[in-house]
């Protein structure tokens, strides 16, 4: 099968959706599919084009069998609302041409954010007469409105119209949490259109490692400390100032050390908060190389998940799966009725405390510090749950099955791929039927609608 992934973020960006889409694309290649990724020049989270990619309009790469087509975008280190709009608009314009001139896909996977990408993917789906799967990592514009990023009523209306267009034009919508389903159903999206596939983690890469002889602990003088770790995006949805204030509450306990790993500009803002609150027990570090991630996670006794109180059913931090896979206890300062709280409670690997409440967060951390046996039990639950529910191969099979379910005229399916679907009789039947289609006939049938539509244009 030929699969086009339309994702603003991709390798070598270290956090967020980029590692997920990279793993998905490369996993599909390993299963025998052709994968093409349309993406921007890498810039996140620094919001600056990476060295080696600057000054280029377009760039085509091949990495681990994936064809990557990059285009330039409007980007500013400290973006205003106008800059963010220009960023989305520039990606729509510059990415469409390389997406169009590449080989014809059997299915398109479009990721949101960025929501405006639904415009070129809808057009591509029409031109190529192929289905479009919309993958929701956040629900926009709702997320932007709730965190105060989007306030202009006209823009809110325009983005709401765009959201409805994205849902209407998508063949299927994949969501990463049950709370997203409730949100979409409330907006009259048909239940038959929604598929829930949680984000995943490579449980062979992210795995429990001992704290003893840990290189990360040794490098940062954390030997003998009870380490509370936050690693990830420092953005409007997190409110990490609460973590700094909780650290200040616990600064009299010299054994407890807080470590926050993130992008430079976010760390600068938190440094000011540390000085203002007297939190001298907080270590602020830049992002570590991805190959060192398992060692860094293993250095922690507790992993933190932090959200503001207005982040309920439109955001699900991917760091939850990573922390669970590392076999560490979680403390989640998140809305009690939100998707993150639900996932952590289901895992049995952590405790949930009220968001934006430094005292409650400090109390939750102190309770675990005083009960090491509970920390151990939560860590064991974390790893077991991640293994059973968030393994990458499981998610990969679900996406592969989803793609086959929406392709009405699938290409010839190799026998090695068919074996992945024999557990599901419906998809296995589709695969067997596909084998009876002559490749030449398929190409002729598939391309005729595109030729007709291009002649109209």
PAMI-480730 format. One record per residue (C-alpha): x, y, z; residue in one letter. Coordinates in steps of 0.001 Angstrom, whole numbers, padded with zeros to 6 digits, always signed. Layout:
% PAMI-480730
XYZA...
% end
This chain:
% PAMI-480730
+000000+000000+000000X+001147+003553-000700X+000626+005799+002316X+001052+009574+002369X+001536+011095+005840X+000882+014833+005978X+002442+016041+009227X+003896+019435+010040X+006236+017797+012600X+008658+014946+011875X+012205+013734+012603X+014629+015141+013782X+012326+017130+016077X+012649+015458+019500X+009247+015832+021183X+005535+015964+020546X+004049+014385+017462X+007351+014210+015532X+008723+011015+017175X+005284+009391+016899X+004873+010057+013187X+008485+009031+012572X+007971+005694+014323X+004670+005134+012518X+006121+005875+009085X+009177+003697+009606X+007093+000907+011125X+004815+000873+008077X+007853+000651+005804X+009109-002351+007744X+005759-004023+007074X+006228-003649+003337X+004376-000409+002595X+005612+002592+000620X+005505+005705+002792X+005903+009323+001830X+005908+012115+004424X+005093+015726+003594X+006419+017949+006359X+008032+021286+007180X+011683+022109+007665X+012436+021012+011241X+012080+023876+013729X+010378+022648+016906X+010596+023335+019833X+013119+026154+019345X+010929+027622+016571X+014010+028146+014454X+014889+026198+011324X+017578+023649+012209X+021133+023987+010929X+021500+022221+007599X+017916+023041+006589X+018103+026837+006484X+017905+028793+003243X+016113+026012+001371X+012679+026145-000186X+012377+022395-000632X+014340+019349+000394X+013776+015654-000261X+015349+013040+002022X+015119+009308+002497X+015495+007956+006024X+014963+004306+006963X+013004+003736+003770X+010690+006740+004225X+010620+009410+001524X+010523+012800+003294X+009474+015918+001371X+010205+019117+003291X+009122+022669+002510X+009972+026044+004012X+007585+027750+006447X+007165+031124+008119X+008607+030715+011602X+009483+033090+014437X+011184+032216+017784X+008527+034084+019792X+005470+033929+017576X+002515+036258+017863X-000955+035110+016857X-000334+036536+013389X+002943+034592+013154X+001113+031367+014031X-001490+032030+011350X+001240+032771+008813X+003015+029576+009837X-000042+027456+009066X-000757+029381+005875X+002812+029037+004618X+002800+025291+005218X-000448+024920+003288X+000985+026780+000298X+004536+025418+000179X+003717+021798+001006X+000999+021261-001583X+003219+021143-004685X+005602+018406-003451X+002618+016484-002113X+000935+016677-005496X+003875+015718-007713X+004836+012596-005780X+003387+009162-006410X-000331+008601-006034X-001221+007435-002519X-003781+004783-001675X-004569+006600+001584X-003607+009894+003226X-003016+010341+006955X-003321+013983+008047X-002293+015020+011546X-003782+017820+013634X-002234+020060+014696X-001904+021673+012212X-005654+021911+011580X-005381+023996+008355X-003572+021039+006762X-007035+019593+006193X-007350+021936+003196X-004526+020478+001058X-005226+016916+002217X-008900+017217+001305X-007912+018516-002140X-005335+015765-002574X-007883+013164-001557X-010267+014500-004195X-007631+014680-006923X-006316+011200-006221X-009722+009730-005397X-008324+008264-002193X-009515+008279+001443X-008193+010702+004052X-007719+009701+007692X-007573+012654+010094X-005477+011974+013191X-006390+014260+016112X-003577+014832+018596X-005319+017960+019931X-008777+019309+019244X-008484+022721+017627X-009473+025516+017865X-010867+024508+021250X-007414+024022+022759X-006227+027444+021550X-009340+029142+022928X-009144+027496+026358X-005505+028437+026934X-006116+032011+025818X-004104+031874+022615X-007110+032539+020384X-009441+035335+021526X-010571+037129+018375X-014215+036167+017736X-013846+036307+013951X-010807+034026+014017X-012546+031646+016401X-015482+031464+013983X-013184+030885+010993X-011287+028114+012760X-014551+026534+013913X-015705+026439+010291X-012349+024912+009358X-012766+022302+012091X-016166+021298+010731X-014697+021119+007221X-011912+018823+008471X-014370+016448+010135X-016723+016437+007160X-014082+015776+004505X-012215+013073+006433X-013114+009493+005639X-012239+008451+009188X-011057+010322+012277X-008580+008637+014590X-008467+009965+018151X-005955+009247+020902X-008254+009243+023937X-011849+008420+024857X-012442+012009+025943X-011892+013068+022350X-014755+010804+021288X-017150+012534+023681X-016011+015892+022342X-016596+014924+018702X-019956+013314+019381X-021097+016544+021046X-020260+018265+017742X-022491+015873+015772X-019652+013854+014249X-020974+010400+013379X-019783+007700+015766X-019116+005411+012794X-016509+007879+011570X-014450+007832+014779X-011750+005288+015617X-009831+005333+018903X-006140+004449+018630X-004056+005586+021616X-000602+006982+021096X+002097+004442+021659X+005588+003965+023008X+008434+001727+021915X+008514-000494+025002X+011770-002076+023878X+013505+001302+023741X+011795+002936+026739X+012125+000375+029507X+012806+000194+033258X+016477+000637+034089X+018137+000702+037530X+018833+003968+039315X+022169+002639+040505X+025173+003587+038359X+022893+005855+036345X+024882+008159+034047X+022284+010958+034153X+022276+010992+037955X+026052+010988+038069X+026373+013786+035519X+024063+016097+037466X+025009+015250+041075X+021716+013512+041814X+023175+010541+043675X+021046+009634+046688X+018307+012129+045731X+014592+011486+045376X+014236+012811+041836X+011011+014365+040551X+011276+014698+036754X+009386+016694+034165X+010547+016363+030573X+008750+017809+027597X+007070+020830+026134X+006903+024001+028227X+003794+025588+026753X+000529+027299+027592X-001314+024060+028387X+001153+022987+031108X+001477+025783+033649X+004829+024568+034977X+005015+027508+037357X+002996+025294+039712X+005858+022786+039734X+008340+025511+040679X+006109+026659+043533X+005626+023074+044730X+009405+022686+044750X+009661+025824+046879X+007239+024270+049378X+009506+021191+049657X+012883+022929+049550X+013482+022201+053243X+013802+018488+052380X+017290+018270+050944X+016782+014726+049609X+014109+015853+047108X+015349+017279+043822X+013215+018571+040956X+014503+018255+037377X+012810+020008+034455X+014009+019248+030925X+012738+021385+028059X+013385+024021+025406X+015689+026936+026171X+013139+029755+026062X+010753+027942+028366X+013572+027223+030795X+014506+030907+030881X+010977+031769+031970X+011038+029094+034670X+014421+030301+035903X+012841+033654+036714X+010102+031836+038643X+012699+029826+040578X+014490+032977+041669X+011243+034683+042656X+010007+031748+044766X+013348+030660+046221X+013156+027211+044635X+016856+026365+044754X+016094+022654+044540X+015145+022788+040846X+017559+021743+038101X+016711+023148+034658X+018221+021283+031712X+017933+021435+027915X+016564+018516+025939X+018816+015492+026016X+019724+013422+022926X+016979+010896+022211X+019328+007936+022639X+019844+009052+026260X+016120+009239+027013X+015790+005798+028701X+018703+006599+031031X+017239+009999+031900X+013822+008546+032690X+015441+005840+034813X+017101+008539+036912X+013686+009606+038217X+011722+008291+041171X+008619+010170+040021X+007568+011413+036601X+005361+014502+036385X+002405+015187+034110X+001155+018769+034344X-001819+020547+032772X-003795+023683+033475X-007264+023280+034918X-009042+024289+031703X-007398+021483+029680X-010025+018754+029814X-011100+016835+026702X-008928+018255+023938X-005398+017300+024978X-003701+014031+025936X+000048+014320+026756X+002104+011700+024917X+004567+011746+027817X+002114+009595+029803X+002860+006534+027694X+006597+007214+027876X+006641+007569+031668X+004530+004444+032105X+006847+002436+029869X+009853+003570+031897X+008357+001864+034948X+008149+004984+037071X+005423+006265+039392X+003484+009250+038050X+002141+012301+039804X-000358+014093+037594X-001400+017660+038307X-004294+017579+035839X-008059+018205+035716X-009858+015434+037578X-012394+014933+034783X-009908+015160+031917X-008490+012599+029517X-005076+012548+031207X-006524+011815+034652X-008644+009014+033230X-005664+007395+031515X-003455+007551+034615X-006143+006119+036878X-006767+003289+034437X-003058+002467+034421X-002802+002177+038199X+000619+003752+037853X+000143+007145+039418X-001792+009577+041552X-003848+012569+040419X-003832+015902+042259X-005699+019146+041482X-004111+021247+038730X-002502+024644+039331X-002341+023878+043071X+001305+023872+044249X+000423+022734+047761X-001576+019756+046504X+001254+018813+044149X+003822+019127+046946X+001662+016970+049206X+001321+014259+046554X+005087+014176+046009X+005820+014170+049737X+003441+011253+050281X+005336+009138+047765X+008713+010238+049156X+007597+008954+052554X+006256+005648+051148X+008903+004070+048905X+006964+000802+048742X+004088+002656+047086X+006482+004198+044575X+007714+000721+043693X+004193-000676+043309X+003071+002211+041090X+006156+001778+038922X+005418-001908+038417X+001809-001095+037490X+003047+001535+035039X+005252-000824+033110X+002683-003598+032996X-000031-001274+031714X+002215+000242+029068X+003194-003211+027846X-000414-004339+027604X-002003-001188+026157X+000583+001110+024576X+002990-001182+022740X+003977+000232+019361X+003342-002961+017389X-000228-003006+018650X-000861+000572+017529X+000877-000068+014217X-001454-002980+013498X-004467-000815+014349X-003388+001906+011924X-002598-000656+009265X-006052-002188+009715X-007662+001253+009609X-005925+002084+006343X-007072-001171+004750X-010628-000586+005933X-010890+002752+004109X-009169+001732+000878X-011954+000635-001458X-009583-000547-004191X-006496-001769-002322X-003349-002516-004249X-001845-005971-004387X-001162-007050-000812X+001958-009039-000124X+001506-012283+001776X+003710-011015+004602X+001306-008148+005176X-001786-010334+004950X-000560-012367+007916X-000892-009264+010109X-004633-009258+009485X-005574-012901+009858X-006626-012283+013472X-009389-010109+012074X-011523-011962+009545X-012939-008827+007956X-009562-007354+007076X-008177-010733+006104X-011068-011097+003659X-010280-007680+002180X-006655-008654+001748X-007500-011921+000017X-009850-010060-002309X-007114-007534-003088X-004815-010331-004235X-007267-011159-006994X-007030-007681-008477X-004577-007433-011333X-002090-004647-010730X-002484-003208-014216X-006257-003074-013861X-005944-001382-010482X-003614+001303-011803X-005968+002072-014686X-009046+002275-012445X-007253+004311-009782X-005776+006898-012096X-008834+007592-014274X-010618+009782-011645X-007433+011785-011148X-007029+012356-014902X-010634+013474-015197X-010372+015887-012253X-007070+017330-013428X-008631+018047-016830X-011340+020065-015042X-008681+022143-013323X
% end
